[in-house]
Amino acid sequence: MRRRTRAPALWLGAALLLAACGTGGGSGASRQLHVATGATGGVYFVYGGGLGKLIGATLDGYQATMTMIADGKADLAFTLADTAGDAVQGKGSFHRAVPAMALARLYVNYTQVVTTADKGLHSIEDLRGKRVSTGAHPSGTEVIARRILAAAGLDPATDINAQQLGVTESVKAIEQGSLDAFFWSGGLPTAAVKDLAADRKLVLLPTAEYVEPLQQRYGQVYTTAPISGSAYEGLAGDVATIGVANFLVVPRTMSEDLAYELTRLLFQKKAELVKVHPEATNLDIATAQEVAPLELHPGARRYYQEAR
């Protein structure tokens, strides 16, 4: 199987890009802030697009542009806690430590292992020998997919027919009969998965049994996060899955004032973000500061101190 190498956006490399993209404060002249989001069909793309519009409409002297990973620049990025942890420690797929800091914990990504009832799959172990997408390369989905497969005793390189597709491509492949299942780490509902549920009898495979072994090896970035049976049409009931927090991250070199204004924008315009995507309802000042293994940017910390 030919390996796919196109990265739709953010994913593993976005935090790495932040290391080379120091952002100073506004100087009166209009300047661009590049917001790295994710693939179309996912929550990052919608949430980030809404945030970008609010930046342009609210922050004097700034306009926001949505950027793709291949563009080579990002001033803000949506990223997963496990990926961010690897980045700042310079391990895993990161060959050097990345000086990134967090503005806020936004919401939890749910590990969605998607298949359809006609495939007859009920567990991760059932994926042995099947055509499975582990997510676009490189991506946060790919990271957790490979870790879950290994925890289940499956070698991603030999025990499955691995493909590397984004969520929209995976849905198309399921519909065309060229894929049996796919991993997706995303918020609820994910538009592409919702579309699949409208056409096929959707099945989500449980993964929560692997939380403990993942925590033992990689730390507390992994938690149990049940998906409600009402999240998608046709689910038989709640599904016990693994959750990973999402952060909004910036370069360590971003000015304190700009980081402060961006953090304040998130909370002052939360109602507008909720209209863009329901996951924005989970933005909570009580939990937004929980960004381990990252550090809060000083500008964000100042906002939280004042807000208290």
C-alpha positions in Angstrom: 0.0 0.0 0.0 1.5 3.4 -1.0 2.0 5.7 2.0 0.1 8.9 1.9 2.3 11.9 3.1 0.1 14.9 2.6 -0.8 16.6 5.9 -4.0 18.6 5.7 -3.2 21.0 8.5 -1.9 21.4 12.1 -1.5 17.8 13.1 1.9 16.7 14.4 3.9 19.5 12.8 2.0 22.6 13.7 3.5 23.0 17.1 6.9 22.5 15.5 6.1 25.4 13.2 5.4 27.6 16.1 9.1 27.4 17.2 10.1 29.5 14.2 7.2 31.9 14.2 7.7 34.5 17.0 4.8 37.0 17.2 5.2 40.4 18.7 2.5 42.7 19.7 0.6 45.0 17.4 2.3 48.2 16.3 -0.7 50.0 14.8 -0.3 48.6 11.3 -2.6 45.7 10.4 -0.8 42.4 10.4 -1.8 38.8 9.8 -2.1 36.1 12.5 -1.9 32.6 10.9 -4.2 30.1 12.6 -3.3 26.5 12.0 -6.5 24.3 12.2 -7.2 20.9 10.8 -8.7 19.0 8.0 -12.1 19.9 6.5 -14.7 17.6 8.1 -13.2 18.0 11.6 -13.9 20.3 14.5 -10.5 22.2 14.4 -11.4 23.5 10.9 -14.8 24.9 12.0 -13.7 26.1 15.4 -10.5 27.7 14.1 -12.4 29.4 11.2 -14.8 30.9 13.7 -11.9 32.1 15.9 -10.2 33.6 12.9 -13.2 35.7 12.0 -13.5 36.9 15.5 -9.9 37.9 15.6 -10.3 40.0 12.5 -13.5 41.6 13.8 -12.4 42.2 17.4 -8.6 42.7 17.7 -7.6 46.2 16.5 -4.8 46.0 14.0 -5.0 42.2 13.4 -6.5 40.0 10.7 -6.5 36.2 10.9 -5.7 33.8 8.0 -6.4 30.1 8.2 -3.2 28.2 7.2 -2.3 24.7 6.2 0.7 22.8 7.5 2.5 23.0 4.2 2.4 26.8 4.2 5.1 26.8 6.8 3.8 29.4 9.2 1.5 29.5 12.2 1.0 32.0 15.1 -1.8 30.0 16.8 -2.5 26.3 16.5 -5.0 23.8 17.8 -3.2 20.7 19.1 -3.7 17.6 21.2 -2.2 17.3 24.7 -0.2 14.1 23.8 1.2 15.7 20.7 2.0 18.9 22.5 3.7 17.0 25.2 6.0 15.2 22.7 6.7 18.6 21.1 7.9 20.5 24.1 10.0 17.6 25.3 11.5 17.0 21.8 10.5 13.3 21.7 8.5 11.0 19.5 8.2 12.6 16.1 9.9 15.8 17.3 13.7 15.8 16.9 14.1 18.9 19.1 12.2 20.6 21.9 9.5 23.1 20.7 9.1 26.4 22.6 5.3 26.4 22.6 3.0 27.5 25.4 -0.7 27.2 25.9 -3.4 29.9 26.0 -6.2 27.5 27.0 -7.5 24.0 27.3 -10.5 24.1 24.9 -12.3 20.7 24.9 -11.7 17.0 24.8 -11.0 15.0 21.7 -12.8 11.6 21.6 -11.0 8.7 20.1 -13.5 7.5 17.5 -12.7 4.2 15.9 -15.3 4.1 13.2 -16.8 1.2 11.2 -20.2 0.1 10.0 -22.4 -2.7 11.2 -21.9 -4.7 8.0 -18.2 -5.2 8.7 -18.9 -7.2 11.8 -16.2 -5.6 14.0 -16.7 -5.2 17.7 -13.3 -4.6 19.2 -9.8 -3.2 18.4 -8.5 -6.8 18.3 -11.0 -7.5 15.5 -9.0 -5.1 13.3 -6.3 -7.7 12.7 -6.0 -8.3 9.0 -8.4 -5.5 8.2 -8.1 -2.3 6.0 -7.7 0.4 8.6 -6.8 4.1 8.4 -4.7 5.3 11.3 -5.2 8.9 10.3 -3.4 11.3 8.0 0.4 11.4 8.3 1.6 13.1 10.3 -1.3 13.7 12.7 -2.4 13.5 16.3 -4.9 10.8 15.2 -2.0 8.7 13.9 -0.2 9.1 17.2 -3.0 7.7 19.4 -4.1 5.1 16.8 -0.7 3.5 16.8 -0.5 3.6 20.6 -3.9 2.0 21.0 -3.1 -0.7 18.4 0.1 -1.5 20.2 -1.7 -1.6 23.6 -4.1 -4.1 22.0 -1.2 -6.3 20.9 -1.4 -5.3 17.2 1.6 -4.1 15.2 0.3 -1.3 13.0 3.0 -2.1 10.4 2.1 -5.8 10.0 -1.1 -6.8 11.7 -3.4 -4.4 9.8 -3.6 -3.2 6.2 -2.7 0.3 7.2 -3.8 3.4 5.3 -3.2 7.0 6.1 -6.3 9.0 5.4 -7.9 12.1 6.8 -11.4 11.9 8.2 -13.2 13.0 5.1 -11.1 10.6 2.9 -11.8 7.8 5.4 -15.5 8.3 5.2 -15.4 8.2 1.4 -13.3 5.0 1.5 -15.8 3.4 3.9 -18.6 4.3 1.5 -16.7 3.0 -1.5 -16.0 -0.3 0.2 -12.2 0.1 0.2 -11.8 0.5 4.0 -13.1 -1.5 7.0 -12.5 1.0 9.8 -10.7 4.2 10.6 -9.4 6.1 13.6 -10.3 9.7 14.2 -9.5 11.9 17.2 -12.0 14.7 17.2 -14.7 16.6 19.0 -18.4 15.7 18.9 -20.1 15.7 16.6 -17.5 15.5 13.8 -19.2 16.5 10.6 -17.7 13.8 8.4 -18.7 11.0 10.8 -22.1 12.5 11.2 -22.6 12.3 7.4 -21.5 8.7 7.4 -24.0 7.9 10.2 -26.8 9.4 8.1 -26.0 6.9 5.3 -24.9 3.8 7.1 -25.4 1.9 10.4 -22.5 3.4 12.4 -20.5 1.4 14.9 -17.8 2.9 17.2 -15.4 0.5 18.7 -14.6 0.9 22.5 -11.1 1.9 23.5 -11.4 2.8 27.2 -9.8 -0.5 28.3 -6.5 0.8 27.0 -6.5 4.0 29.1 -4.5 2.5 32.0 -1.6 1.0 29.9 -1.4 4.3 27.9 -1.2 6.3 31.1 1.5 4.0 32.5 3.6 4.6 29.4 2.7 8.1 28.3 1.3 9.9 31.4 -2.0 11.4 32.4 -2.8 13.0 29.0 -5.2 10.1 28.4 -8.5 9.8 30.2 -11.7 7.9 29.9 -14.3 9.8 27.8 -17.6 8.1 27.0 -19.3 9.0 23.8 -23.0 9.4 24.3 -25.3 7.2 22.2 -27.0 10.4 21.0 -23.8 11.8 19.5 -24.5 10.2 16.2 -27.5 8.8 14.5 -28.0 5.1 14.9 -25.5 4.3 17.7 -26.7 1.4 19.9 -25.7 3.1 23.1 -22.9 4.9 24.9 -19.3 4.0 23.8 -16.4 3.9 26.3 -13.5 5.6 24.6 -10.3 7.5 25.3 -10.2 11.3 25.6 -7.3 13.7 25.0 -7.5 17.4 25.8 -7.2 20.0 23.0 -5.1 23.1 23.6 -4.8 26.4 21.8 -1.0 27.0 21.6 1.3 29.9 20.6 5.0 30.5 20.4 6.8 31.2 23.6 8.0 34.5 21.9 4.4 35.8 21.5 4.1 39.1 23.3 2.3 39.0 26.7 -0.2 41.6 25.6 -1.2 39.8 22.5 -1.5 36.5 24.3 -3.7 38.2 26.9 -6.0 39.7 24.3 -6.4 36.4 22.5 -7.3 34.6 25.7 -9.7 37.3 26.7 -11.3 37.1 23.2 -11.9 33.3 23.7 -14.1 34.0 26.7 -15.7 37.3 25.8 -16.8 35.8 22.5 -17.6 32.3 23.7 -21.3 32.7 22.7 -20.3 33.5 19.1 -17.9 30.5 19.1 -20.7 28.2 20.3 -22.8 29.2 17.3 -19.9 28.1 15.1 -19.5 24.7 16.8 -21.1 23.2 20.0 -17.7 22.0 21.3 -17.1 25.7 22.2 -19.6 25.2 25.1 -16.8 23.2 26.8 -14.5 26.2 27.1 -14.6 26.8 30.9 -12.4 29.2 32.9 -12.3 26.6 35.7 -10.5 24.1 33.5 -8.9 26.2 30.8 -5.7 26.6 32.8 -5.2 22.8 33.0 -2.7 22.6 30.2 -0.1 20.1 31.5 2.3 19.0 30.1 2.6 22.5 28.7 3.0 25.8 30.5 0.5 28.7 30.3 1.7 31.7 28.4 2.3 34.6 30.8 -0.3 36.7 28.9 -2.9 33.9 29.4 -2.0 33.6 33.1 -2.5 37.3 33.6 -6.0 37.0 32.0 -7.0 34.2 34.4 -5.7 36.0 37.4 -7.7 39.1 36.6 -10.8 37.0 35.7 -10.7 35.4 39.2 
